[in-house]
Amino acid sequence: MTEVFYREYHDRTVLTVEGHSGFGKRGTDVVCAGVSTLVCTLLNCLKDEESAGRLKLHREIVRDGYVSVEIEHFSFAAERTKAIVDAMVSGLYMLSEEYPENVRVE
């Protein structure tokens, strides 16, 4: 199962995604592919936003079956950066509703 832990604080967001969905065989698991696509897209967007000076990545850990990020939203761009994170989390919620035995968002 893929577990997603998502918390927003005053000016920070902490997101951890861990585990493999177990929906299909490794390399052909469409649920895991969906999660991976969303998370990789988020990481690329966050790096672009950090390069543009709109946020600070305080933690970025990426390894097989595990991603954890801590994002500091700068006040002048908080709405924009939170929208990026919210879009990805929304996609993960949709996957968890469609595949509740494979993805859980907390």
ZIDAJO-V536570 format. One record per pair of residues at least 4 apart in sequence whose ideal C-beta (glycine too) atoms are under 8 Angstrom apart, sorted by the first residue. I is the first residue (numbers start at 1). J is the second residue. D is the distance in whole Angstrom. If there is no record, write none. Layout:
i: {I/I}
j: {J/J}
d: {D/D}
//
This chain:
i: {1/1/1/1/1/1/1/1/2/2/2/2/2/2/2/2/2/2/2/3/3/3/3/3/3/4/4/4/4/4/4/4/4/4/4/5/5/5/5/5/6/6/6/6/6/6/6/7/7/7/8/8/8/9/9/11/11/11/11/11/12/12/12/12/12/13/13/13/13/13/13/14/14/14/14/15/15/15/15/15/15/15/16/16/16/16/17/17/17/17/17/17/18/18/18/18/19/19/20/20/20/20/21/21/21/21/21/21/21/22/22/23/23/23/23/23/23/24/24/24/24/24/25/29/30/31/31/31/31/31/32/33/34/34/34/35/35/35/35/36/37/38/38/38/38/38/39/39/39/40/41/41/42/42/42/42/42/43/43/43/43/43/44/45/45/46/46/46/46/46/46/46/46/47/47/48/49/49/49/49/49/49/50/50/50/50/53/54/54/54/54/54/55/55/55/55/55/55/56/56/56/57/57/57/57/58/58/58/59/59/59/60/60/61/61/61/61/62/62/63/71/71/73/73/73/73/74/74/77/78/79/80/81/82/83/84/85/86/87/88/89/89/90/91/92/92/92/93/93/94/95/95/95/96/96/96/96/99/100}
j: {19/20/21/22/101/102/103/104/17/18/19/20/21/31/32/35/102/103/104/17/18/19/103/104/106/15/16/17/89/92/96/103/104/105/106/14/15/16/17/106/13/14/15/16/89/105/106/13/14/15/12/13/82/13/14/72/73/74/75/78/58/70/71/72/73/69/70/71/73/82/85/68/69/70/71/42/67/68/69/71/85/89/66/67/68/69/35/39/66/67/68/92/65/66/67/68/65/66/26/29/32/65/29/31/32/35/99/102/103/29/102/29/30/31/32/99/102/28/29/30/31/32/29/33/34/35/95/99/102/103/36/37/38/91/95/39/92/95/103/40/41/42/88/91/92/95/43/67/88/44/45/88/46/69/84/85/88/47/60/62/67/69/48/49/84/50/55/57/60/69/71/81/84/51/57/52/54/55/77/80/81/84/54/55/56/57/74/74/76/77/80/81/71/72/73/74/77/81/71/72/74/69/70/71/72/70/71/72/68/69/70/68/69/66/67/68/69/66/67/67/81/85/77/78/81/82/78/81/81/82/83/84/85/86/87/88/89/90/91/92/93/105/94/95/96/103/105/97/105/98/99/102/103/100/103/104/105/103/104}
d: {5/8/7/6/7/6/7/6/7/7/5/7/5/7/7/5/7/5/7/7/6/5/8/5/7/7/7/5/8/5/8/7/7/4/7/8/7/4/8/5/8/8/5/8/6/7/7/7/5/8/7/5/8/7/7/6/5/8/7/7/8/6/6/5/7/8/7/5/7/7/5/8/7/5/8/8/8/7/5/8/7/8/8/7/4/8/7/5/7/5/8/8/6/5/8/8/6/8/8/7/6/5/6/4/4/7/7/4/6/8/6/5/7/4/7/6/5/5/4/6/7/8/7/6/6/7/6/5/5/6/6/6/7/8/5/6/7/6/7/6/6/6/5/5/6/8/6/5/7/6/6/7/6/8/7/7/4/6/7/7/7/7/7/6/5/6/7/6/8/7/6/8/7/6/7/6/5/5/7/8/6/7/7/6/6/5/8/6/8/4/6/6/6/6/6/6/7/5/7/4/7/6/7/6/8/4/7/6/6/6/4/8/5/7/7/5/8/8/5/8/7/7/7/4/5/6/7/8/6/6/6/7/7/6/6/7/6/6/7/7/6/7/7/7/6/7/5/6/5/6/6/8/5/6/4/6/5/5/7}
//
